[in-house]
Amino acid sequence: MNISNIKSKFPVFKKNPNLVFLDTAASALKVDEMIDATNNCYTNEYANIHRGNYELSANLTKKFEDARKKVANFLNVSQSNIIFVKSATEGVNLISHCMSKEYLKDGDEIILSYLEHHANLIPWHLTGKKIKIVPLGLNEISEINYDELNDKINLKTKLITLTHMSNVTGSITNIDNVKDIAKTNDIPLLLDGCQFAPHKKVDLKDIDPDFYVFSAHKMYGPSGLGVLYMKDKWIDEFSPYQGGGQMIHDVDIDKSTYASGYEKFEAGTPPIGPVIGFSSSLNFMNEVDPNNIYDHEMKIHDYAYEKLSKFNNIKIYGSNKNKGAIISFNIEGVHNADLGAMLDKKNIAIRTGHHCCQPLMKHFNVTGTSRVSFGVYNTKDDVDYLVDSIDEIIKILL
């Protein structure tokens, strides 16, 4: 597929051809084949799945499970390790709930970093256990300090949970370093892949985490769907997260037994439409190739980084060379919210605020930043218009 004409795949540009959308880190725009597949599911194919003994249900059940297989192939793992949840956030909450119930004890320690999204921090606050959160500092380029990671591990360390790619700086975690440390010390590893999975090839057989989570809506797909990869060991050890239909084996009025495998974590009617739609999103990503997406986005990123760096009054946060296509910055004397509002008047969409990363904002000694994040549909023309608009706004406000 020719990336130079990729905008034609996104219906929003037909209605608003001059839109400059620079908030893909929050949620990606929606590709036409995903929209068509979701619409067709509800219009022509819909029935509840797994339970109906009629053709409509059987056909959609097969498409749903084929989608699970497609997700597994995308990650290079077995489909028996793929659990559908409503969001990556629910995936982390599922893990924290199950771990606190059966694995974590008062006084145990969890290591995470200042780069973490709130979704990979707050669930551990909610465990009900007296868990010690051990934060990792950052080095001079705002990358995780891996020497510190090794130093902080002790006998109480029960989990390392890190972002695969920061949603603020774009810094990509050195998985080889983290994996070696985790395996040497026999500590399970959870990776938040929300920012990485939409932009670069993910091979979980190589990465080998215990858990991996990401969201469909950041991958040109529907909202209301997250994916949780979980190793067999934990699938076998953990009790169900929620109760309801589908996750049972046998039920009496006063007791019940539960399904085995991933099914015990998928209580109730699943997100049928979103799963079918996401399958088509993956078709699109596979056709373009995630590594081609990354290369394209980083060319746009590097072009933008160079242009923004020429402003004497712009401070960019994070200078790691191993990163994704995200730039967070502040303009001296201009509040990020004001910048965002004024850019919106010019049909430019950026994200402002703390980006659900308040510990990182406090580390940077700011309350928030302006953030531009690139997707497969962005061009150098978008960057030129953004930079010219920022220059105009600075002249107006300063």
Order of alpha helices (4+ residues) and beta strands (2+ residues): alpha-beta-alpha-alpha-beta-alpha-beta-alpha-beta-alpha-beta-alpha-beta-alpha-beta-beta-alpha-beta-beta-alpha-alpha-beta-beta-alpha-beta-beta-alpha-beta-alpha
